[in-house]
């Protein structure tokens, strides 16, 4: 099963607002899926943005929070 991240999750690691991530999604600067009003970013795109180390850090943080 594919893994997807929310704009809020990426925003924490990128240290920007979730709205900034959503704006980049709307402009096509970040590849994502829009399901109605909800955006999701595929794991491959998150890795492109964060790099392998950043993605691992995000996964660890989400696991600690019980999301992963």
Number of C-alpha atoms within 10 A of each C-alpha: 3 6 11 16 17 16 22 18 16 21 16 12 14 14 8 12 14 17 12 13 21 21 14 15 19 14 10 10 11 18 17 22 13 12 8 6 5 10 19 18 20 16 15 16 15 21 14 12 14 17 12 13 10 17 19 13 13 20 16 14 15 13 11 10 9 8 9 11
